[in-house]
Structure formats: C-alpha cells, structure tokens
C-alpha cells in the first residue's frame, strides 16, 4: 500500500501543487526518501516545479539532503537548467548557512578536532604531495597552476613605481604559492606557517634566509600582533573550517591596505557543485558586509585531475571541473561601500 511519503513524491513528480499542499498540510514527511533515493524536493527541483520547491522549503524540506549519487536538489536543478528552482534553493542554502552553518558543522564533525590536532601530527612530504598522518592530502602538485594564479592576483597591487608591494601568505604547505610570489620580487614577503615539520623544512631549504622574506612560525590566530599591513594577502590553511576563514576575514580591514587585493584557496565544498556555489555566494556576501567586492575567476581543472593523481590519497578534496579563484578588494567607487 502506498504510504504518505510515496504519495507526496508522486504528486510532486506530476507537478500537482494542490495535492502536494494538501499532503504536507496533512503532515506528510517532506524529508522522506522514495524508492529511487529521492526526496520530494529533489523531484521538484529536477522537474523544475518552482512553486512546489518553494512550498516544500517553507514546510522544512532539507535543502542539503543527498541522493545515492551524492546530488542535492540544487545539483539536480542546476543540471536540468531550471533557474527559478535553482535560485530558490540557492537562497535557502545561503540563509541556512548564515544561521546554522550546517555543512561546515557536519564537515567539522566528520573530520574531528581540526587544525590543532593536525599540528600535532607527523606529516609526509613527497615529490608531488604533502600528506597528513591519515593519508589525506594537505597540498598536491596539481594545484600549482592555481597557486600561480593566486600569486598573480595578490601581487597585482603594489608600491609606487610599479614594483609589487608587501605580501602576506598564511599557510606555506609545499611552498607553491610562495615560490610564485617570489618571482614578482615583492618589497616584502611574509609567510605564516604553523606546522613544526613544515617550518623545519622551510629552514632547511633556505626560506628563512631569503632577502625581504619573513617567516613567522605559529598559528595565524596567535601571531596577529606580529603582523603589519599588506598590499596583497593569500590565505590557505589546512585542518580549519569556514568559521576560521570567517574569523580571518574579520581581520582584513586591519591587515589589508585600502587598495590591496585578497584571495584564498577556494576549496569550499569541493566535492559538491551546488554546495560549492552556496559557499561562494556566502563568502562574497559576508566579505561584502566588510566592504569588499569579490570576483570569482573560473579556471578549468578537469585536465589536471586524472584518476592517477589521487592514487594513495584517502579522499578527493576536489571533484569539480572548474575552480573559482576569488579576487577580493575594496571597490574604487566609494558609493558602492556599505553605509556605516
């Protein structure tokens, strides 16, 4: 006999708004999964029934539920080209993350204690990767073109005379972005690194002896008093979460010069296309509240990510075809700044 959840999914697939409303008002479970592993919201999104998407969201349908293929309702709307349904789901996701941070908290719960525990672990360097003690990749060689693009972005604002100004990088890792920054010969180059093994390797490979380069050992949260102001800032830590990134962003008005450029490694939800869009929009919104505009520059990465790249890596931290490089700065037009 067909249960209420199956009836609801069937009504959604048929686009029968009145029947759907009758069922949800009668207490039908809007979070149920049918035999295909879809929720009512997923069916509504895939079929482009925007009014039903709105109704289900109002009744508490989970926007971030995943089907057996790892797709959310937003992914299905995006793939099917249903813009109105997609926009409704995107807005629901942003509002939910602003209030609850559901994805970030779930990720933090899955990963354990996070940054502090990582700093206590032994790590392993090889030619093309830096791994933690659980065979998770801290950084990999395939990121090199991305790091070069990030370096170009943060080195685009400098001192008088055309020379690149003062640059800050938070998180050395394999040194990919810092090697790229060095090519621009900045007036000064400050690097913060918190892992003792990475710091020791930096000493052994001469980074602490480079001219105009300052290496600060410690967690960025602890060394802020040692910092100055910079023309360009890049942020790429490991074992931290969106809350940590948000905390760093709140420091930008004191760390970044008014005409400076900021960027960060945009690995936010790199295993799910829709969640990634939600977090790109979320970070742009929150940076906007601090007075910064954010542009996301699309960089194709599919060709860099053949299956053999991930051999020996416990989990793929990036599974999307395009990387969106964030470039953040204060708009030139003062009228575009938020009112005080």
C-alpha positions as CSV (number, residue, x, y, z in Angstrom):
1,X,0.0,0.0,0.0
2,X,1.4,3.4,-0.9
3,X,2.4,5.5,2.1
4,X,2.1,9.2,2.5
5,X,5.7,9.8,1.5
6,X,5.3,7.9,-1.8
7,X,2.1,9.8,-2.4
8,X,3.8,13.1,-1.9
9,X,6.7,12.2,-4.2
10,X,4.2,11.1,-6.9
11,X,2.2,14.3,-6.6
12,X,5.5,16.3,-6.8
13,X,6.6,14.5,-10.0
14,X,3.2,15.2,-11.5
15,X,3.5,18.9,-10.6
16,X,0.2,18.8,-8.7
17,X,0.7,21.8,-6.5
18,X,-2.8,21.5,-4.8
19,X,-2.3,17.8,-4.0
20,X,1.3,18.5,-2.6
21,X,-0.1,21.3,-0.4
22,X,-2.9,19.1,0.8
23,X,-0.4,16.3,1.7
24,X,2.1,18.5,3.5
25,X,-0.6,20.3,5.4
26,X,-1.8,16.9,6.5
27,X,1.6,16.0,7.9
28,X,3.3,14.1,5.1
29,X,7.0,13.8,5.7
30,X,8.8,16.3,3.4
31,X,12.2,14.8,4.3
32,X,11.3,11.2,3.2
33,X,13.2,9.3,0.5
34,X,11.3,7.3,-2.0
35,X,12.5,4.0,-3.6
36,X,14.8,5.9,-6.0
37,X,16.5,7.6,-3.2
38,X,15.0,11.0,-4.0
39,X,13.2,13.4,-1.6
40,X,10.1,15.3,-2.7
41,X,12.3,18.4,-3.0
42,X,14.7,16.6,-5.4
43,X,11.8,15.6,-7.6
44,X,10.5,19.1,-7.6
45,X,13.9,20.5,-8.5
46,X,14.7,18.0,-11.2
47,X,11.3,18.7,-12.9
48,X,11.5,22.5,-12.5
49,X,8.4,22.8,-10.3
50,X,9.5,26.0,-8.7
51,X,6.2,26.7,-6.8
52,X,6.4,23.3,-5.3
53,X,10.1,23.8,-4.4
54,X,9.1,27.0,-2.6
55,X,6.3,25.2,-0.8
56,X,8.4,22.3,0.3
57,X,11.1,24.6,1.6
58,X,8.5,26.5,3.6
59,X,7.5,23.2,5.2
60,X,11.1,22.4,6.2
61,X,12.2,20.2,3.4
62,X,16.0,19.7,3.8
63,X,17.8,21.6,1.0
64,X,21.1,19.8,1.6
65,X,19.9,16.2,1.6
66,X,21.8,13.9,-0.9
67,X,20.6,11.1,-3.1
68,X,22.6,7.9,-3.6
69,X,24.7,9.6,-6.3
70,X,25.7,12.4,-3.9
71,X,23.4,15.0,-5.5
72,X,21.3,17.6,-3.7
73,X,18.1,19.2,-5.0
74,X,20.2,22.2,-6.1
75,X,22.5,19.9,-8.1
76,X,19.5,18.5,-9.9
77,X,18.0,21.9,-10.7
78,X,21.4,23.1,-11.9
79,X,21.9,20.1,-14.2
80,X,18.4,20.4,-15.6
81,X,18.7,24.1,-16.2
82,X,15.7,25.1,-14.0
83,X,16.9,28.5,-13.0
84,X,13.9,29.6,-10.8
85,X,14.1,26.4,-8.8
86,X,17.8,26.7,-8.6
87,X,17.6,30.3,-7.3
88,X,15.1,29.3,-4.6
89,X,17.4,26.5,-3.4
90,X,20.5,28.7,-3.5
91,X,18.8,31.4,-1.4
92,X,17.6,28.7,1.1
93,X,21.1,27.3,1.3
94,X,22.7,30.7,1.9
95,X,20.2,31.6,4.6
96,X,20.5,28.3,6.3
97,X,24.3,28.5,6.4
98,X,24.2,32.1,7.6
99,X,22.1,31.0,10.6
100,X,23.2,27.4,11.2
101,X,26.4,26.6,9.2
102,X,25.0,23.1,8.7
103,X,27.6,22.0,6.0
104,X,30.6,23.4,7.9
105,X,29.5,21.8,11.2
106,X,28.9,18.5,9.6
107,X,32.3,18.6,7.9
108,X,33.9,19.6,11.2
109,X,32.2,16.7,13.0
110,X,33.4,14.2,10.3
111,X,37.0,15.5,10.5
112,X,37.3,15.6,14.2
113,X,39.1,18.3,16.2
114,X,40.6,20.0,13.2
115,X,43.5,22.4,13.0
116,X,45.1,21.9,16.4
117,X,45.2,18.1,16.1
118,X,46.7,18.4,12.6
119,X,49.6,20.5,14.0
120,X,50.4,17.7,16.4
121,X,50.6,15.0,13.7
122,X,53.5,13.9,11.7
123,X,53.3,14.7,8.0
124,X,54.9,13.2,4.9
125,X,56.5,15.1,2.0
126,X,56.9,13.5,-1.4
127,X,57.7,14.9,-4.8
128,X,54.1,15.8,-5.7
129,X,52.2,15.9,-2.4
130,X,52.1,16.7,1.3
131,X,50.1,14.2,3.3
132,X,48.9,14.1,6.9
133,X,49.0,11.0,9.1
134,X,45.7,9.7,7.8
135,X,46.7,9.8,4.2
136,X,44.7,12.9,3.5
137,X,46.3,15.4,1.2
138,X,47.4,18.7,2.7
139,X,48.5,20.0,-0.7
140,X,49.3,18.5,-4.1
141,X,51.3,19.4,-7.1
142,X,48.2,19.6,-9.4
143,X,47.4,22.9,-7.5
144,X,50.5,24.6,-8.9
145,X,48.7,26.5,-11.8
146,X,46.1,27.6,-9.3
147,X,48.7,28.9,-6.8
148,X,50.4,30.7,-9.7
149,X,47.1,32.4,-10.5
150,X,46.5,33.3,-6.8
151,X,50.1,34.8,-6.6
152,X,49.4,36.9,-9.7
153,X,46.2,38.2,-8.2
154,X,47.6,39.2,-4.8
155,X,50.7,40.7,-6.4
156,X,48.6,42.9,-8.7
157,X,48.6,45.8,-6.1
158,X,51.9,47.3,-5.2
159,X,54.1,50.2,-4.3
160,X,54.8,53.3,-6.4
161,X,57.0,52.8,-9.3
162,X,55.3,49.6,-10.4
163,X,57.1,47.2,-8.1
164,X,55.0,44.7,-6.2
165,X,54.4,45.9,-2.6
166,X,54.2,44.0,0.7
167,X,52.7,40.5,0.5
168,X,51.4,38.1,3.3
169,X,50.7,34.4,2.8
170,X,49.0,32.4,5.5
171,X,50.0,28.7,5.2
172,X,53.1,27.6,3.4
173,X,52.5,23.9,2.8
174,X,54.6,22.8,-0.2
175,X,55.5,26.4,-0.9
176,X,53.7,26.5,-4.3
177,X,52.2,30.0,-3.9
178,X,55.2,31.4,-2.1
179,X,57.5,30.2,-4.9
180,X,55.2,32.0,-7.4
181,X,55.1,35.2,-5.2
182,X,58.9,35.3,-5.1
183,X,59.0,35.6,-8.9
184,X,57.3,39.1,-8.5
185,X,60.1,40.3,-6.2
186,X,57.9,42.0,-3.7
187,X,59.2,44.7,-1.4
188,X,58.5,42.2,1.4
189,X,57.1,38.7,1.7
190,X,55.7,37.5,5.0
191,X,54.8,33.8,5.4
192,X,52.9,32.3,8.4
193,X,53.3,28.6,8.9
194,X,52.0,26.7,11.9
195,X,53.1,23.1,11.4
196,X,56.5,22.3,13.0
197,X,57.6,19.8,10.3
198,X,56.8,22.3,7.5
199,X,58.6,25.1,9.4
200,X,61.6,22.8,9.9
201,X,61.6,22.1,6.2
202,X,61.4,25.8,5.4
203,X,64.5,26.4,7.5
204,X,66.4,23.5,5.8
205,X,65.5,24.7,2.3
206,X,66.6,28.3,2.9
207,X,63.3,30.1,3.1
208,X,64.2,31.9,6.4
209,X,67.3,33.3,4.7
210,X,65.7,34.7,1.6
211,X,66.0,38.5,1.2
212,X,63.0,40.6,2.0
213,X,61.3,37.4,3.4
214,X,60.0,37.0,6.9
215,X,58.8,33.6,8.1
216,X,56.5,33.7,11.2
217,X,56.1,30.3,13.0
218,X,52.8,29.8,14.7
219,X,49.0,29.7,14.2
220,X,47.8,32.8,12.5
221,X,45.4,33.3,15.4
222,X,48.4,33.7,17.7
223,X,50.8,35.8,15.7
224,X,48.5,38.6,14.6
225,X,50.3,41.1,16.8
226,X,53.5,40.5,14.8
227,X,51.8,41.5,11.5
228,X,51.7,44.8,9.7
229,X,49.6,45.9,6.7
230,X,49.9,44.4,3.3
231,X,49.2,45.2,-0.4
232,X,48.3,41.5,-1.1
233,X,47.1,38.7,1.2
234,X,46.6,35.0,0.4
235,X,45.0,32.5,2.9
236,X,45.3,28.7,2.6
237,X,45.4,26.8,5.8
238,X,44.7,23.1,6.5
239,X,42.6,21.5,9.1
240,X,40.5,24.6,9.7
241,X,36.9,25.3,8.8
242,X,34.6,28.0,7.4
243,X,34.3,29.6,10.9
244,X,38.1,30.0,10.9
245,X,38.1,31.6,7.4
246,X,35.3,34.0,8.5
247,X,37.3,34.9,11.6
248,X,40.3,35.7,9.4
249,X,38.1,37.8,7.1
250,X,37.1,40.0,10.0
251,X,40.8,41.0,10.3
252,X,41.1,42.1,6.7
253,X,40.3,45.8,7.4
254,X,43.3,46.0,9.7
255,X,45.7,43.8,7.7
256,X,44.9,44.7,4.1
257,X,45.7,48.2,2.7
258,X,42.7,50.1,1.3
259,X,43.9,49.4,-2.3
260,X,45.1,45.9,-1.6
261,X,44.0,42.6,-3.0
262,X,43.0,39.5,-1.0
263,X,42.5,35.9,-2.2
264,X,42.1,32.5,-0.6
265,X,42.2,28.8,-1.6
266,X,38.6,28.2,-2.6
267,X,38.3,24.6,-1.6
268,X,34.8,25.2,0.0
269,X,32.7,22.0,-0.5
270,X,34.9,21.0,-3.4
271,X,33.1,17.6,-3.7
272,X,29.7,19.0,-4.5
273,X,28.9,21.6,-7.2
274,X,25.8,23.1,-5.6
275,X,27.2,23.3,-2.1
276,X,30.3,25.0,-3.6
277,X,28.1,27.6,-5.2
278,X,26.3,28.2,-1.9
279,X,29.6,28.8,-0.1
280,X,31.0,31.0,-2.9
281,X,27.9,33.2,-2.6
282,X,28.0,33.1,1.2
283,X,31.7,34.2,1.4
284,X,31.0,37.0,-1.1
285,X,28.0,38.2,0.9
286,X,30.0,38.2,4.2
287,X,33.0,39.9,2.6
288,X,30.6,42.5,1.1
289,X,29.4,43.3,4.6
290,X,33.0,44.2,5.4
291,X,33.2,46.5,2.4
292,X,34.9,44.1,-0.1
293,X,33.7,43.1,-3.6
294,X,34.5,39.5,-4.7
295,X,35.0,38.3,-8.2
296,X,35.3,34.6,-8.9
297,X,37.6,33.9,-11.9
298,X,36.8,30.4,-13.5
299,X,39.8,28.2,-14.1
300,X,39.3,24.8,-15.7
301,X,41.0,22.0,-13.8
302,X,39.5,18.8,-15.2
303,X,42.6,18.1,-17.3
304,X,44.7,18.2,-14.1
305,X,42.7,15.6,-12.3
306,X,43.2,12.3,-13.9
307,X,42.3,9.4,-11.6
308,X,46.0,8.5,-11.1
309,X,46.5,11.9,-9.4
310,X,44.6,10.6,-6.4
311,X,46.4,7.3,-6.0
312,X,47.3,6.8,-2.4
313,X,45.1,9.7,-1.2
314,X,42.4,8.8,1.3
315,X,39.8,11.2,-0.1
316,X,39.5,13.5,-3.1
317,X,39.2,17.0,-1.7
318,X,38.4,18.5,-5.2
319,X,36.0,16.8,-7.6
320,X,34.7,19.7,-9.7
321,X,35.7,20.6,-13.3
322,X,36.1,24.3,-12.6
323,X,38.0,26.1,-9.8
324,X,36.6,29.6,-9.0
325,X,39.5,31.8,-7.9
326,X,38.4,34.6,-5.6
327,X,39.8,38.1,-6.0
328,X,38.6,40.5,-3.3
329,X,39.2,44.2,-2.9
330,X,37.5,47.4,-1.9
331,X,35.6,48.9,-4.8
332,X,37.0,52.1,-6.3
333,X,33.6,53.7,-6.2
334,X,33.1,54.8,-2.7
335,X,29.3,54.9,-3.3
336,X,29.3,51.1,-3.5
337,X,30.6,50.7,0.0
338,X,28.1,49.7,2.7
339,X,26.7,52.5,4.7
340,X,28.0,52.8,8.3
